Amino acid sequence: EMAKKLGYVYNRSAARLRMQRSFSIGLIVPNLLNAFFTELTNSVEERIEAEGFSLLLAKTSEDPVRQQKAVQTMLEYRVDGLLICPAIGTQATDLGVLQEARLPFVLYTRNVPNFPADYVGAQNRKGTRMATEFLLQRGHRRIAFIGGLPTSQTRKERFDGYRSALKKAKIPFSDIVNLPCETSIRGGYECIEHALKLEPPPTAAVCYNDVVAFGVILGLWASHIAPGKEFPVIGFDNIADAALWSPPLTTLSVPPALVGQEAVNLLLKRIDSPDTAPQNILLTPSLVVRESCN
């Protein structure tokens, strides 16, 4: 009570010096306008606050230079650990500074080839293979894969799963409809506009993520095609808005909140045991069937 009356404020800087800890966790995201990363950030913040940490947040906008600056800022603030979704095109050498600084860190959502590090993400190939097989079983033969940038490792994995299902079903390579685009509603909208002009057009779509799928659904409505009834659409992630869309979106569920929780758990283990071998946690997608796949 006396401390409150005197206006005492805890001196976190002094505590950091005394204990050689910052009691903060860094989180680097590529895009806060994407609902996936918004939900993940919220989940991470709640989890680390429960553990007595504060959050230091930065975004890269998929720019490797901004990513480099964000990492440097995290090092300067001496965060106790770092969660990072690498910008598209990130190479192992780009993250070597984290190993040199011996800063505990975990990659999430996107892995970096040939870079030994803790990682949490989805079983991307299994997910899109499952979605494509679902559509094949319903008689669709010309299925589009829509969204994601060509240089994205996650996109490559999800496309591989889609392609493997088509190959197993003996669908000729000429019937593969591969339409990369930015991971936004506009990107999905423009892609389906283009796809519907192909000869012959696809009859269904597996999308890189839910946000792209939302754009595809809007594009179908604009073309007077009923999503689900006339053209099935499947997303990936199961963000909160997926169940509220019109029609509700069928999606491969690997909720961003779960990815965030698992990434924090792995980071806390890394902070406590900095010299253990890197661990990969691959979350298994489940197909949540809603009205966009009637």
Residue pairs with C-beta under 8 A, 6 or more apart in sequence:
12 23
15 21
15 23
16 22
16 23
16 78
21 80
22 77
22 78
22 79
22 80
23 52
23 53
23 54
23 80
24 53
24 54
24 55
24 56
24 77
24 79
24 80
25 44
25 48
25 53
25 54
25 55
25 56
25 79
25 80
25 81
25 82
25 83
25 264
25 267
26 55
26 56
26 57
26 58
26 74
26 77
26 79
26 81
26 82
26 83
26 84
27 41
27 44
27 45
27 55
27 56
27 57
27 58
27 82
27 83
27 84
28 57
28 58
28 59
28 60
28 67
28 70
28 71
28 74
28 82
28 83
28 84
28 85
29 37
29 40
29 41
29 57
29 58
29 59
29 60
29 85
30 37
30 59
30 60
30 61
30 62
30 85
30 87
30 88
31 37
31 59
31 61
31 62
31 183
32 38
32 41
32 59
34 183
34 184
34 211
35 210
35 211
35 239
35 240
35 241
36 109
36 209
36 210
36 211
36 237
36 239
36 256
37 85
37 256
39 239
39 240
39 255
39 256
39 257
39 260
40 108
40 109
40 256
40 257
40 259
40 260
41 57
41 260
42 257
42 260
43 256
43 257
43 258
43 259
43 260
43 261
44 55
44 83
44 260
44 261
44 263
44 264
45 55
47 260
47 261
47 264
48 54
48 55
48 264
49 55
51 264
51 268
53 80
56 73
56 74
56 77
56 79
58 70
58 73
58 74
59 66
59 70
60 66
60 67
60 70
60 87
62 87
62 88
63 87
64 87
64 89
64 90
64 94
66 87
67 86
67 87
67 90
67 94
68 94
71 82
71 84
71 95
71 97
71 98
72 97
74 82
74 103
75 97
75 101
75 103
79 103
80 104
80 271
81 103
81 104
81 105
81 106
81 267
81 268
81 270
81 271
82 98
82 103
82 104
82 105
82 106
82 267
83 105
83 106
83 108
83 263
83 264
83 267
84 95
84 105
84 106
84 107
84 108
85 107
85 108
85 109
85 110
86 94
86 95
86 107
86 110
86 111
86 112
88 110
88 149
88 151
88 152
89 151
90 110
90 112
91 112
92 112
92 113
92 114
92 115
94 112
95 112
95 115
95 117
98 105
102 274
104 267
104 270
104 271
104 274
105 117
105 118
105 267
105 270
106 117
106 118
106 119
106 120
106 263
106 266
106 267
106 270
107 115
107 117
107 118
107 119
107 120
107 121
108 119
108 120
108 121
108 259
108 260
108 263
109 120
109 121
109 122
109 154
109 259
110 121
110 152
110 153
110 154
111 119
111 121
111 153
111 280
112 153
113 153
116 278
117 278
118 266
118 267
118 270
118 278
118 279
118 280
119 278
119 279
119 280
119 281
120 259
120 262
120 263
120 266
120 280
120 281
120 283
121 154
121 259
121 281
121 282
121 283
122 236
122 252
122 254
122 259
122 282
122 283
122 284
122 285
123 282
123 283
123 284
123 285
124 154
124 157
124 158
124 160
124 161
125 157
125 158
125 160
125 161
125 164
126 161
126 284
126 285
127 158
127 161
127 236
127 252
127 254
127 285
128 145
128 158
128 159
128 160
128 161
128 162
128 165
128 206
128 236
128 252
129 161
129 162
129 164
129 165
130 161
130 252
130 285
130 287
131 162
131 206
131 234
131 236
131 252
131 287
132 143
132 161
132 162
132 165
132 166
132 206
133 165
133 169
134 234
134 287
134 289
134 293
135 143
135 204
135 206
135 232
135 234
135 293
136 143
136 165
136 166
136 169
136 171
138 204
138 232
138 293
140 203
140 204
140 232
141 169
141 171
141 175
141 203
142 175
142 177
142 200
142 201
142 202
142 203
142 204
143 162
143 166
143 177
143 202
143 203
143 204
143 205
143 206
144 177
144 178
144 179
144 191
144 192
144 195
144 202
144 204
144 205
144 206
145 158
145 159
145 162
145 163
145 176
145 177
145 178
145 179
145 205
145 206
145 207
145 208
146 179
146 181
146 188
146 191
146 192
146 195
146 205
146 206
146 207
146 208
146 212
146 213
146 216
147 155
147 179
147 180
147 181
147 183
147 187
147 188
147 191
147 207
147 208
147 209
147 212
147 213
148 154
148 155
148 158
148 159
148 180
148 181
148 183
148 208
148 209
148 212
149 155
149 180
149 181
149 182
149 183
150 180
155 180
155 208
158 208
158 236
159 178
162 206
163 176
166 175
166 176
177 195
177 198
177 202
179 191
179 194
179 195
181 187
181 188
181 190
181 191
181 212
183 208
183 209
183 211
183 212
184 211
184 212
184 215
185 211
185 212
185 214
185 215
185 218
186 215
187 212
187 215
188 207
188 211
188 212
188 213
188 214
188 215
188 216
188 217
188 218
188 219
189 215
189 216
189 218
189 219
189 222
190 215
190 219
191 212
191 215
191 216
191 219
192 205
192 215
192 216
192 219
192 220
192 223
193 219
193 222
193 223
195 201
195 202
195 205
196 219
196 223
196 225
203 231
204 231
204 232
204 233
204 234
205 213
205 216
205 231
205 232
205 233
205 234
206 234
207 213
207 216
207 233
207 234
207 235
207 236
208 236
209 235
209 236
209 237
210 235
210 236
210 237
210 238
210 239
210 241
210 242
210 249
210 251
211 235
211 239
212 235
213 233
213 234
213 235
213 236
213 242
213 249
213 251
213 292
214 235
214 241
214 245
214 249
216 227
216 233
217 227
217 233
217 245
217 246
217 247
217 249
217 292
220 226
220 227
220 230
220 231
220 233
221 227
225 231
227 233
227 247
227 292
228 247
228 291
228 292
228 293
228 294
229 294
232 250
232 292
232 293
232 294
233 249
233 250
233 292
233 293
234 249
234 250
234 251
234 252
234 287
234 292
234 293
235 242
235 249
235 250
235 251
235 252
235 292
236 251
236 252
236 254
236 285
237 251
237 252
237 253
237 254
237 255
237 256
238 251
238 252
238 253
238 254
238 255
238 288
239 255
239 256
242 248
242 249
242 251
242 288
242 290
243 249
243 290
245 292
247 290
247 291
247 292
247 294
248 290
248 291
248 292
249 290
249 292
250 287
250 288
250 289
250 290
250 291
250 292
250 293
251 287
251 288
251 290
252 285
252 286
252 287
252 288
253 285
253 286
253 287
253 288
254 283
254 284
254 285
258 283
259 283
262 281
262 283
266 279
266 281
269 276
269 279
270 276
